[in-house]
Amino acid sequence: MQGQAQQQAYDRGITIFSPDGRLYQVEYAREAVKRGTASIGIRTKDGVVLAADKRSRSPLMEPTSVEKIHKADDHAGIASAGHVADARQLIDFARRQAQVNRLRYSEPIGIEALTKEVTDHIQQYTQVGGARPFGVALLIGGIEDGEPRLYETDPSGTPYEWKAVSIGANRGDLQEYLEENYTDADELDLDDGIALALRALASTNEDTLEPAGVDVGTVDTESESFHELDNDEIETHLADLDLLPTEGDEDESDEE
């Protein structure tokens, strides 16, 4: 009983390390991320692709109300996985930092600098009593000095840079798919990146995707501008990749 009581004490205190050097609340925040729908980021020679699974829980829900990909600045986009409310707070913080940088220095903020501003903010919530960590992970992608950059933020406040990465549900399967199918970034263009991201999401969804159930955003090196694909553009990509559900599939889903 005494050991269990000690375990619960470490469990409750975000500022207290367990004897084996763990912060349990941070680990629980990572579990919250795993329960969120998947998001994928891919770096190509022409820019960065962000894609997200945003399937609605009910046919009565408006698909446009489910937001997984956001514009942080003209040259930067963010995808999230985990608690939506936590993601919204961090994305608003990132937008403010981007605006402050433009006002202060008259230039866009670097993607690495933006990521570290966000992760520094996240880290504060792992060492302050009376608060909890953010239960969300972000993918921050954009163009810095003419080069595409892609970063992941962790609930511990640690940033990681990636060529291709997945966060959220089915991360293990999606990451394995990306590792098997991702080629060198110099060989991929933006359309290749979109295709790889959509195929990866479809691989965990019976190899089909609905246009309304996917969010895709890109930041290309030429214009250095964020663009979110509309449903018609997504449907075109899915049709080219033969990932749209057939009529038989739709009938079966209706019966279920």
N, C-alpha and C positions, 0 to 999 in steps of 0.2 A: 504493500500500500504506500509506503514511504517513497519508493521509486516512482510509482505512478503519480504521486502528488508533485514530485520534483519535475517530472515530464510535463505536467499540466502548467507548472509555473513557467517553464521555458516556452511552452506553447503560447501562453498569453502575452508574454512580454516581447515586444518587437525590438527593444533595445538590449535584450539579454541574450548572450551567446550560450548555447548548450555546452556541456563539457566536451563534446566532440567538435565544437567550432561551428555549429549550424545556427542559422536564424530561421526558426520554423515558419514564421509568418511570411517570409520571403518565398520559402518553398511552397507554401499554400497558394501564394499569389501566382506562382508558375503553374500550379494545377488549375487555377482559374483560367489562365491563358489557354491551356489544353482543351478546356471545355468550349472555347469560342470557335466559330467556324473559321476555316483555313484562309490564310492570305499568302500570296507568293510574290516574291520579287526576283527579277532577272535583269542582269546587266548585259547589254549588248554593245557593239561598236557604235551604234547609232543613237543610243540612249538607254533609258531604264523603263522596264515594264513592271507595273504593279497590277495584280489580279486577285480577286477575292470571291469566295463563295458567300453569297448573300441570300440563299434560299429562305423564303418566308416560312414561318411556322404554321401559318393558316392561309387558306385561299382568300380569306376576307381581309387580310392585311395588304395595304398599299405597298407594292414593291419599292416605290421611290422613297418610302420612309425609312428603309433599311440602308444606312450609309456605312460603307466599309472603306472607301477610298476618298481622300480629301486633298484639296489643294492647300499647301502650306504657304507657298509663294509662287510667283510666276514660273520659277525654275525648279520647284520642288513639290513632290507629292508624298503623302503618307497613307499607308494601309495599316489596319489594326486587327488584332485578335484578342478576345478576352471581354472584360466588362466594358460595354459601350459607353457608359457614363464616364468611366475613368479615361477612356480613349478621348472623349470629347474635351475633357479638361486639359489633357496633355497636348492635343492638337491646337487648342486655343492658345496655350502657352507658347507652342512652337511658332504660331503665326505672329504673336506679339514680339517674339525675339527677332523674327525675320523683318518685321516693320521697324523695330528699333534700330537694327543694323543699317537699313536703308536710310533712315533719317539721320543717323549719326555719322555714317561713312559714305553715303551716297553710292552704295554699291550693294549687290545682293549678297546675302550671307552664304558662306561656304557650307556645303552639305555636312562636312565633318564637324565644323564649328556648331552648326545647328543641332546635330545629333548630340554633341557633348553638352550643349546647353540643356537639352531635354533630359539627358541621363544624369546630369548633376542635380537637376530638380527632382528626379525620381529617387536618387540616392538619399536625399535629405529625409525622405519618408521611411527610410530603413533605420534611422538612428534617433528619431524624435519620439518621445513618449506621448501617448494620447492620440496617435495617428496610426494608420495602417498603410502598407505599401500599395502601390497602384497594381491592380489585378489585370494588367494589360501589357501586351508587347506590341511594338510598332516597327514597321519597315519604313525607313526614310530614304527616298531615292530622288536623285536630281542631277543637275549638271554643275560642275565646279571647275572653273578655268578650262572650259571646253571639253572636259572629260566626265563621263558618267560615273556616279558613285552610288553605292547601295549599302545601307547600314541597318542593323537590327538593334533594338533596345530591349533590355531584359528588366524584369521587375526589381532586380538588385541594383540597377543603375549602371550596368556594364554595357558599353557599346561594342558591337562586332561589325566588321566590314565583310561583305560577301560578294561573290559573283552571281550566285543563285541561292535562294533560301526560302524556306516555308516556316510559317508560325501558325499556331492554333491546332485544331483537331487533325488527327492523322499525320502529324508532323513526320513521324518516322517513315511512313510509307511514301509520303510526298518527297521527303528529302532523298530517299533512296531512288525514286524515279528521276529526280533532277540530277543526281550524281551519275546515273546511268546514261542519261540522254543529253546532258548539257555538254556542248563542245566549247572550244575556246571562244572567248568573247569577241575576238577579232573576226571570227567566221560567222557570227550571228548578226542579222540586221533586226530592225524593230519588229517586222512582221514575223520573223522566226521566233523572236522572244515571246510575242503574243501567242503564237501557235504552241510553243513549249509550255507556257503557263496554263493555257486552256486544256491541253492534253493531260497535264499533271493533275489538274482539278478533276477532270473527267475520269481519271484512272481510279479514283476513290468513290465514283458515283455511277457505277455501271457503264462507264464509257459514254455517257450522254450528259448534256448540259442544256438547260433552258436559258435563253438570252436574258430573261428577267431575273434569273437566279445567279447572275455573274456580274461582277463589277470589274472594269478594266480601265486603267489609266496609264498614260505614257508621258515621258519627258524626253524630247529628242534633242540631240546635240546641235542640230542646225539652227532651230528657232529658239532653243533653250526655254521652251514654254510647256506648261502642263496641259494635257488634253485628256479629258475623260470620254471614253467611247460611249455613244448612245446605243440603244437596243438594236437598231438596224445595223449598225457597224458590227456589233458583237454577233448578231445572227449571221451576217455575211461570213465572218471568220469561222463560226461554228459549222456553217454549211460547207465551206471549203475543206474543213477538216473532217467532215462526216461525223460530227459529234451531236447533231440535233437528234432528239428522240423520234422514233418512227411512230406512226399512228397506232400500231399495236402496243408499243410501250405506253403511250398516253392512255389507251383504253384500259390497260392493266392497272395503271396508277389511279385512274378514276374509280375502278372497282374496289381498290384497297381503301 
